[in-house]
Amino acid sequence: MTTDPHVIVIGAGLSGLAAAARLRGRGYAVTVLETSPTPGGMVRTETLTAPGGTRHRFDTGATVLTMPELIVGPLTELGLDPADVLERLALTPVDPGYVMNYADGTSLALPRNTADIPAAVAQAFGPRAARGVDQLLDWLRQVYDAEFDVFIDRNYGGLRDLTGPQTRQAAKRLVQLHTLGGLTGAVARFVDDERLQRAFTFQALYAGVPPHRARAIYAIIADMDIGRGLSAPAGGMGRVGEVMATALAEAGVTLTYDTTVRALLHEGRTVSGVVTDTGQMLPADAVVATGERDQVAALLGQRPRRRLTYSPSAVVVHGLLPEGTTAAWSSGHHTLDFGAAWTKTFAEITGRRGTPMSDGSFLITRGAASDRQTFIADGLESVSVLAPTPNLDSAPLDWDAVARPYAQEVLGTLAGRGYAGIDALQMLRIDHPRTWARTGLPAGTPFSAAHTVAQTGPLRTRNTWPGVDNLFLAGSATVPGVGIPPVLVSGGLAADRVNARLPRSDRR
């Protein structure tokens, strides 16, 4: 009788859960170790208690969910039917996907159905802009089709993969689509209104790169985001991790919470297991680590050879407003409020010496627009406001002292822009760069390493660890990058690495 190889996955974020599902589906024994008491990592829904004792739900991590098929895929490897997974997720279409408000008073509500987007653009910006957006949406889909399978959802083994026929053909197509130039310029070929360009380029900030400096290959994010529609799980974003973890437990995966890995046992080129914070030693034939690169290096007792450039951070305010306050706003589940400045704003938060935005653009999240039952309680609505900020490497501000007055300033600005009553938000919690830093995130940012030229594609931190043959990485710090779709993909890529490395036994 053969024994299935045992893989330990460090971290129950979406990348770790996806890796565990792929591995268990292929017959490996899998243990997932998670520091927190719940699964999901940076995709979570938390209960915050108001001073009067009432309890209210907030999505305190990622709030934008797209491409749910990347959740379905790993769980079907466990034997679940796709329809069953979708039923467990209980997704509601977010429509409009975004409401975008501009400093001049223009408002654009982007329908979830891409076929309806040109008509919405025509109403806000005129028929010429609508024709350009129709062509732009088609171009975005072509960029996705040329890029995703070859450059995102794929492991590279060396020069042969980088120069092989599949890569050459895809690269040729991307050149034909003019994706090697700047993102803003590429979008401007279809729409010349700077306000409208923002709607299809702001996504570059997810990758930690200002739109005016990003390459047009990042247009794929706009297709994932706007072109494929957004969804909201019933009960909040935390449902995603809960659904994945439940399916794993049903399939025989061991999930252990409130457990921190303190060290990786290794000798020569092999990791033999992990040591937890209780001193327990757990053997493993391979390890998938989902933390930041420097955290993994510390587990090995190593120091990274080169310094990474990290994405901007954010101040996020979670608070309560009386039910009905938001009815007069031009808003939806996800509302982007753009200041008059744009290029200057990104220079401020991404510069070598960063500063808070002088004319900010903000994300307002109202989960109640899709799920009143979860996000309205005791006559109060949960509302969150995100303000991008420089990370601690570029601006080591004392956020513990300035976060509250800064949050009040942001809310006052929004009140002046038409969100009546938001300046009276009962703030229950403020997350800021120092908050993120205390959880171990480098530079105090939850958005990991920026996708600069030297840190993207095959130049990003690899999902194999140099000098250790059976240690693999997943998560936003490694390939393919930051965001819910990429980290789910990263879990599958890490599982493929394990599968290629470990000797095969009888698979289920």
C-alpha positions as CSV (number, residue, x, y, z in Angstrom):
1,M,0.0,0.0,0.0
2,T,1.3,3.4,-0.9
3,T,0.9,6.5,1.3
4,D,-0.3,9.7,-0.3
5,P,2.3,12.4,-0.1
6,H,1.5,15.0,2.6
7,V,1.4,18.7,1.7
8,I,1.2,21.5,4.2
9,V,-0.4,24.7,3.0
10,I,0.5,27.7,5.2
11,G,-2.4,30.1,5.1
12,A,-6.1,29.8,4.5
13,G,-6.5,32.8,2.2
14,L,-8.0,32.2,-1.2
15,S,-4.7,31.1,-2.7
16,G,-4.1,28.6,0.0
17,L,-7.6,27.2,-0.2
18,A,-7.4,26.9,-4.0
19,A,-4.1,25.1,-3.8
20,A,-5.4,22.8,-1.1
21,A,-8.5,21.9,-3.2
22,R,-6.4,21.2,-6.3
23,L,-4.0,19.1,-4.4
24,R,-6.6,17.1,-2.5
25,G,-8.5,16.5,-5.7
26,R,-5.3,14.9,-7.1
27,G,-5.0,12.6,-4.2
28,Y,-2.6,14.3,-1.8
29,A,-3.1,14.4,1.9
30,V,-3.3,18.1,2.8
31,T,-3.1,20.1,6.0
32,V,-3.9,23.8,6.0
33,L,-2.5,25.9,8.9
34,E,-4.0,29.4,9.4
35,T,-3.0,32.0,12.0
36,S,-6.5,33.6,12.1
37,P,-9.6,31.9,13.6
38,T,-11.4,31.9,10.2
39,P,-10.6,31.2,6.6
40,G,-10.4,33.7,3.8
41,G,-7.3,35.8,4.5
42,M,-7.7,39.3,3.1
43,V,-11.2,38.4,1.9
44,R,-13.3,38.5,5.0
45,T,-16.5,39.8,6.6
46,E,-16.3,40.9,10.2
47,T,-18.8,41.9,12.9
48,L,-18.0,45.2,14.5
49,T,-19.8,46.3,17.7
50,A,-21.1,49.8,18.1
51,P,-20.8,51.7,21.4
52,G,-24.5,50.8,22.2
53,G,-23.7,47.1,21.8
54,T,-25.4,46.6,18.4
55,R,-23.5,44.4,16.0
56,H,-22.9,45.2,12.4
57,R,-21.3,43.4,9.5
58,F,-18.6,44.8,7.2
59,D,-16.5,43.5,4.4
60,T,-13.2,44.5,5.9
61,G,-10.9,43.1,3.2
62,A,-11.4,42.8,-0.6
63,T,-14.9,43.9,-1.7
64,V,-14.8,43.4,-5.4
65,L,-15.6,39.9,-6.6
66,T,-15.3,38.9,-10.3
67,M,-14.7,35.7,-12.2
68,P,-16.4,33.3,-9.7
69,E,-15.5,30.4,-12.1
70,L,-12.0,30.6,-10.5
71,I,-13.6,29.6,-7.2
72,V,-15.8,26.9,-8.9
73,G,-12.8,25.3,-10.7
74,P,-10.8,24.2,-7.6
75,L,-13.8,22.9,-5.8
76,T,-15.0,20.8,-8.8
77,E,-11.6,19.0,-8.5
78,L,-12.9,17.8,-5.1
79,G,-15.9,16.3,-6.9
80,L,-18.4,19.0,-6.4
81,D,-20.8,19.9,-9.2
82,P,-20.4,23.5,-10.5
83,A,-24.0,24.2,-9.8
84,D,-23.6,23.1,-6.2
85,V,-20.7,25.4,-5.7
86,L,-22.6,28.4,-7.1
87,E,-25.5,27.5,-4.9
88,R,-23.2,27.5,-1.8
89,L,-21.8,30.8,-2.8
90,A,-25.2,32.3,-3.3
91,L,-24.0,35.1,-5.5
92,T,-26.1,38.2,-6.4
93,P,-25.2,40.1,-9.5
94,V,-23.9,43.6,-8.6
95,D,-25.7,46.0,-10.9
96,P,-24.5,48.6,-11.6
97,G,-21.0,47.2,-11.2
98,Y,-19.7,50.6,-10.4
99,V,-21.2,54.1,-10.0
100,M,-18.6,56.6,-11.0
101,N,-19.0,60.2,-9.9
102,Y,-16.8,63.0,-11.3
103,A,-15.7,66.4,-10.0
104,D,-17.8,68.2,-12.6
105,G,-21.0,66.6,-11.5
106,T,-21.1,63.9,-14.2
107,S,-22.2,60.5,-13.1
108,L,-21.8,57.1,-14.9
109,A,-23.5,54.0,-13.6
110,L,-21.8,51.0,-15.4
111,P,-24.3,48.2,-16.0
112,R,-23.2,44.6,-15.2
113,N,-24.2,43.5,-18.7
114,T,-21.5,44.8,-21.1
115,A,-24.0,45.0,-23.9
116,D,-25.8,47.8,-21.9
117,I,-22.6,49.8,-21.1
118,P,-22.5,51.8,-24.4
119,A,-26.1,53.1,-23.8
120,A,-25.1,54.2,-20.3
121,V,-22.0,55.9,-21.6
122,A,-24.1,57.7,-24.3
123,Q,-26.4,59.1,-21.7
124,A,-23.5,60.5,-19.6
125,F,-20.9,61.4,-22.3
126,G,-22.7,61.3,-25.7
127,P,-23.1,58.9,-28.7
128,R,-19.5,59.4,-29.9
129,A,-18.1,58.2,-26.6
130,A,-20.5,55.3,-26.6
131,R,-19.2,54.1,-30.0
132,G,-15.7,54.3,-28.7
133,V,-16.5,52.3,-25.5
134,D,-18.2,49.7,-27.6
135,Q,-15.0,49.2,-29.5
136,L,-12.9,49.4,-26.3
137,L,-14.9,46.6,-24.7
138,D,-14.2,44.4,-27.7
139,W,-10.5,45.3,-27.5
140,L,-10.4,44.5,-23.8
141,R,-11.9,41.0,-24.4
142,Q,-9.3,40.4,-27.1
143,V,-6.5,41.4,-24.7
144,Y,-7.9,38.9,-22.2
145,D,-8.1,36.1,-24.7
146,A,-4.5,36.7,-25.8
147,E,-3.0,37.1,-22.4
148,F,-4.8,35.0,-19.7
149,D,-4.0,31.4,-20.6
150,V,-0.4,32.0,-21.7
151,F,0.9,34.8,-19.5
152,I,-1.3,34.5,-16.3
153,D,-2.6,31.0,-15.8
154,R,0.7,29.2,-16.6
155,N,3.9,28.1,-14.9
156,Y,7.1,28.9,-16.7
157,G,9.9,26.4,-16.5
158,G,12.7,28.3,-18.2
159,L,13.8,29.9,-21.4
160,R,12.1,27.3,-23.6
161,D,8.7,28.2,-22.2
162,L,9.4,32.0,-22.6
163,T,10.4,31.6,-26.2
164,G,8.3,28.6,-27.3
165,P,5.7,28.7,-30.1
166,Q,2.7,29.2,-27.7
167,T,4.4,32.2,-26.1
168,R,5.5,33.7,-29.4
169,Q,2.1,33.5,-30.9
170,A,0.4,35.1,-27.9
171,A,3.1,37.8,-27.7
172,K,2.6,38.5,-31.4
173,R,-1.1,38.9,-30.8
174,L,-0.5,41.3,-27.9
175,V,1.8,43.4,-30.1
176,Q,-0.9,43.6,-32.7
177,L,-3.3,44.8,-30.0
178,H,-0.9,47.6,-29.1
179,T,-0.5,46.4,-25.5
180,L,3.2,47.1,-25.1
181,G,2.7,50.9,-24.9
182,G,1.1,52.8,-22.1
183,L,-2.3,51.9,-20.7
184,T,-3.8,55.4,-20.8
185,G,-2.6,55.9,-24.4
186,A,-4.1,52.5,-25.5
187,V,-7.5,53.4,-24.0
188,A,-7.3,56.9,-25.5
189,R,-7.3,55.3,-28.9
190,F,-11.0,54.5,-28.3
191,V,-12.1,57.3,-25.9
192,D,-10.6,60.7,-25.8
193,D,-12.6,62.0,-22.8
194,E,-10.2,62.0,-19.8
195,R,-13.0,61.3,-17.4
196,L,-14.1,58.2,-19.3
197,Q,-10.5,57.0,-19.6
198,R,-10.4,56.8,-15.8
199,A,-13.2,54.3,-15.8
200,F,-11.0,51.8,-17.7
201,T,-7.6,52.6,-16.3
202,F,-8.1,53.1,-12.5
203,Q,-7.8,49.3,-12.2
204,A,-4.0,49.7,-12.6
205,L,-3.9,50.8,-9.0
206,Y,-4.9,47.2,-8.1
207,A,-1.4,46.4,-9.5
208,G,0.2,49.2,-7.6
209,V,1.1,51.1,-10.8
210,P,-0.2,54.6,-11.8
211,P,-2.4,54.3,-14.9
212,H,-0.2,56.8,-16.8
213,R,2.9,54.6,-16.1
214,A,1.2,51.2,-16.6
215,R,1.7,49.1,-19.6
216,A,-1.4,48.4,-21.7
217,I,-1.2,44.7,-20.8
218,Y,-2.9,45.7,-17.6
219,A,-6.0,46.4,-19.6
220,I,-6.8,42.8,-18.8
221,I,-7.8,43.9,-15.3
222,A,-10.5,46.2,-16.7
223,D,-11.9,43.2,-18.7
224,M,-12.0,41.1,-15.6
225,D,-13.5,43.9,-13.6
226,I,-16.0,45.7,-15.9
227,G,-16.1,43.3,-18.9
228,R,-17.1,40.2,-16.8
229,G,-19.3,41.7,-14.2
230,L,-19.2,41.8,-10.4
231,S,-21.0,39.6,-7.9
232,A,-21.7,39.7,-4.2
233,P,-22.0,36.5,-2.0
234,A,-24.9,36.4,0.4
235,G,-23.7,37.4,3.9
236,G,-20.6,39.2,2.6
237,M,-17.3,38.4,1.0
238,G,-16.3,36.2,3.9
239,R,-18.6,33.6,2.5
240,V,-16.1,32.7,-0.2
241,G,-13.5,31.5,2.2
242,E,-16.2,29.7,4.3
243,V,-17.5,27.9,1.3
244,M,-14.1,26.8,0.1
245,A,-13.0,25.7,3.6
246,T,-16.2,23.7,4.2
247,A,-15.7,21.9,0.9
248,L,-12.1,21.1,1.8
249,A,-13.2,19.7,5.2
250,E,-15.8,17.5,3.5
251,A,-13.1,16.2,1.2
252,G,-10.8,15.2,4.1
253,V,-8.5,18.1,4.3
254,T,-7.3,19.1,7.8
255,L,-7.8,22.8,8.5
256,T,-6.2,24.1,11.7
257,Y,-6.9,27.7,12.8
258,D,-5.3,29.9,15.4
259,T,-2.0,28.3,14.5
260,T,1.1,30.2,13.4
261,V,4.0,28.5,11.6
262,R,7.3,29.7,13.2
263,A,9.8,27.9,11.1
264,L,10.3,25.6,8.2
265,L,12.4,22.4,8.9
266,H,14.9,22.1,6.1
267,E,18.2,20.5,5.3
268,G,20.0,21.0,2.1
269,R,17.5,21.4,-0.7
270,T,14.6,19.8,1.1
271,V,11.9,21.0,3.5
272,S,10.8,18.2,5.8
273,G,8.0,20.0,7.7
274,V,7.0,23.0,9.8
275,V,7.2,24.1,13.4
276,T,4.2,25.8,14.9
277,D,3.9,28.5,17.6
278,T,3.2,25.7,20.1
279,G,6.4,23.9,19.3
280,Q,4.6,21.1,17.4
281,M,6.6,19.7,14.5
282,L,4.5,18.6,11.5
283,P,6.2,16.5,8.8
284,A,5.5,17.3,5.1
285,D,6.6,16.0,1.7
286,A,6.1,19.5,0.3
287,V,5.0,23.0,1.6
288,V,3.0,25.7,-0.1
289,A,3.5,29.0,1.6
290,T,1.1,31.9,0.9
291,G,2.7,34.7,2.9
292,E,4.8,37.6,1.7
293,R,8.2,36.7,0.3
294,D,10.1,38.2,3.2
295,Q,7.9,36.3,5.7
296,V,8.7,33.0,3.9
297,A,12.4,33.8,3.9
298,A,12.3,34.4,7.7
299,L,10.7,30.9,8.2
300,L,13.8,29.5,6.5
301,G,16.2,31.7,8.4
302,Q,17.2,33.5,5.3
303,R,17.3,37.1,4.1
304,P,16.0,38.1,0.7
305,R,18.7,39.1,-1.8
306,R,16.9,42.1,-3.3
307,R,14.5,44.7,-2.0
308,L,11.0,44.8,-3.5
309,T,8.9,47.9,-4.4
310,Y,5.5,47.7,-2.8
311,S,2.1,49.0,-3.8
312,P,0.5,52.1,-2.2
313,S,-1.6,51.4,0.9
314,A,-5.0,52.7,2.1
315,V,-6.9,54.2,4.9
316,V,-10.3,52.4,5.2
317,V,-13.0,53.7,7.4
318,H,-15.8,51.4,8.5
319,G,-18.9,53.0,10.1
320,L,-22.6,53.4,10.4
321,L,-25.2,55.8,9.0
322,P,-28.9,55.9,9.7
323,E,-30.9,53.8,7.2
324,G,-32.1,56.0,4.4
325,T,-29.1,58.4,4.5
326,T,-27.6,57.0,1.4
327,A,-30.8,57.0,-0.6
328,A,-30.1,60.5,-1.8
329,W,-26.6,59.7,-3.0
330,S,-25.6,58.8,-6.5
331,S,-24.1,55.5,-5.4
332,G,-24.3,51.7,-5.6
333,H,-22.5,48.7,-4.0
334,H,-19.2,50.1,-5.4
335,T,-18.9,53.9,-5.9
336,L,-15.8,55.6,-7.2
337,D,-15.7,59.3,-6.5
338,F,-13.0,61.0,-8.6
339,G,-11.4,64.3,-7.6
340,A,-10.5,66.8,-10.3
341,A,-6.8,65.7,-10.1
342,W,-5.7,62.4,-11.5
343,T,-2.1,62.1,-12.6
344,K,-1.0,64.3,-9.7
345,T,-3.0,62.1,-7.3
346,F,-1.0,59.0,-8.3
347,A,2.3,60.8,-8.2
348,E,1.5,61.7,-4.6
349,I,0.7,58.2,-3.4
350,T,3.3,56.3,-5.5
351,G,6.2,58.7,-5.4
352,R,9.5,57.8,-3.8
353,R,8.5,60.4,-1.2
354,G,4.8,59.9,-1.0
355,T,2.2,62.2,0.5
356,P,-1.5,61.8,1.1
357,M,-3.7,62.8,-1.8
358,S,-4.3,66.6,-2.1
359,D,-7.4,66.1,-4.2
360,G,-8.4,62.5,-3.5
361,S,-10.4,59.9,-5.3
362,F,-12.2,57.4,-3.1
363,L,-14.0,54.1,-3.1
364,I,-17.3,54.0,-1.1
365,T,-18.6,50.5,-0.4
366,R,-22.3,49.9,0.4
367,G,-22.9,46.2,0.7
368,A,-26.5,46.9,1.5
369,A,-27.1,47.8,-2.2
370,S,-26.8,44.1,-2.9
371,D,-27.6,42.5,0.5
372,R,-29.8,44.6,2.8
373,Q,-30.3,41.7,5.2
374,T,-26.6,41.5,6.0
375,F,-25.5,45.2,5.9
376,I,-28.5,47.0,7.5
377,A,-29.1,46.2,11.2
378,D,-31.0,48.1,13.9
379,G,-31.8,50.9,11.5
380,L,-28.2,51.5,10.6
381,E,-26.4,50.8,7.3
382,S,-22.8,49.6,7.2
383,V,-20.7,51.9,5.0
384,S,-16.9,51.7,4.2
385,V,-14.7,54.4,2.6
386,L,-11.3,53.6,1.1
387,A,-8.7,56.4,0.5
388,P,-5.5,55.3,-1.2
389,T,-2.4,56.4,0.6
390,P,1.4,56.1,0.2
391,N,2.9,53.0,1.9
392,L,5.2,53.3,4.8
393,D,8.4,52.9,2.7
394,S,7.6,56.2,0.9
395,A,5.8,58.0,3.7
396,P,6.4,56.6,7.3
397,L,3.7,58.7,8.8
398,D,2.4,58.2,12.3
399,W,-1.0,56.9,11.2
400,D,-2.0,55.9,14.7
401,A,-2.1,59.6,15.5
402,V,-3.4,61.0,12.2
403,A,-5.7,58.3,10.9
404,R,-8.9,59.6,12.7
405,P,-8.4,63.3,11.7
406,Y,-7.5,62.2,8.2
407,A,-10.6,60.1,8.0
408,Q,-12.8,63.0,9.2
409,E,-11.2,65.2,6.5
410,V,-12.0,62.5,3.8
411,L,-15.6,62.3,5.0
412,G,-15.9,66.1,5.0
413,T,-14.6,66.2,1.4
414,L,-17.2,63.6,0.3
415,A,-20.0,65.5,2.1
416,G,-19.0,68.5,0.0
417,R,-19.2,66.4,-3.1
418,G,-22.8,65.5,-2.6
419,Y,-22.8,62.5,-0.2
420,A,-25.0,64.3,2.3
421,G,-24.6,63.1,5.9
422,I,-21.5,61.0,5.3
423,D,-19.5,63.4,7.5
424,A,-21.7,62.1,10.4
425,L,-20.6,58.5,9.9
426,Q,-20.3,56.7,13.2
427,M,-16.7,55.4,12.8
428,L,-16.3,51.9,14.3
429,R,-12.9,51.1,12.9
430,I,-10.1,52.7,10.8
431,D,-7.6,50.5,9.1
432,H,-4.4,52.2,7.9
433,P,-0.8,51.5,6.9
434,R,0.3,50.9,10.6
435,T,-2.6,48.5,11.0
436,W,-1.5,46.5,8.0
437,A,2.2,46.6,9.2
438,R,1.3,45.2,12.6
439,T,-0.1,42.1,10.8
440,G,3.3,41.6,9.2
441,L,2.5,43.1,5.7
442,P,5.7,44.8,4.3
443,A,5.6,48.5,3.8
444,G,2.2,48.6,5.6
445,T,0.2,47.7,2.5
446,P,-2.4,45.0,1.9
447,F,-1.7,45.1,-1.8
448,S,1.7,43.4,-1.8
449,A,4.5,44.0,-4.3
450,A,3.8,46.5,-7.0
451,H,3.7,45.2,-10.6
452,T,6.6,47.3,-11.8
453,V,8.4,46.3,-14.9
454,A,11.0,44.4,-12.8
455,Q,8.3,42.7,-10.7
456,T,5.7,41.5,-13.1
457,G,5.2,38.5,-15.4
458,P,8.2,36.1,-15.3
459,L,10.2,38.7,-13.4
460,R,7.8,38.6,-10.4
461,T,8.9,36.5,-7.4
462,R,8.7,32.9,-8.6
463,N,6.4,30.3,-7.1
464,T,9.4,28.0,-6.6
465,W,11.9,28.8,-3.9
466,P,15.6,29.0,-5.0
467,G,17.7,26.3,-3.4
468,V,14.7,24.4,-2.0
469,D,13.1,21.8,-4.3
470,N,9.8,21.2,-2.5
471,L,8.8,24.7,-1.2
472,F,6.3,26.5,-3.4
473,L,4.6,29.9,-3.1
474,A,1.1,31.1,-3.7
475,G,-0.7,34.4,-3.1
476,S,-0.4,38.0,-4.2
477,A,3.4,38.2,-3.6
478,T,4.1,35.7,-6.3
479,V,2.9,35.0,-9.9
480,P,0.6,36.0,-11.4
481,G,0.0,38.9,-8.9
482,V,-2.5,40.9,-6.8
483,G,-6.3,40.6,-6.7
484,I,-8.8,37.9,-6.2
485,P,-8.6,36.3,-9.7
486,P,-4.8,36.2,-9.7
487,V,-4.5,34.8,-6.2
488,L,-7.0,32.0,-7.0
489,V,-4.9,31.3,-10.1
490,S,-1.7,31.3,-8.1
491,G,-3.1,28.5,-5.9
492,G,-3.6,26.3,-8.9
493,L,-0.1,27.1,-10.3
494,A,1.4,26.1,-6.9
495,A,-0.5,22.9,-6.9
496,D,0.8,22.1,-10.4
497,R,4.3,22.7,-9.1
498,V,3.8,20.2,-6.3
499,N,2.3,17.7,-8.7
500,A,5.3,17.9,-11.0
501,R,7.7,17.5,-8.1
502,L,6.4,14.8,-5.8
503,P,6.6,11.1,-6.8
504,R,3.2,9.8,-7.8
505,S,1.2,7.4,-5.7
506,D,-2.4,6.1,-6.2
507,R,-4.5,9.2,-6.9
508,R,-8.1,9.5,-6.2
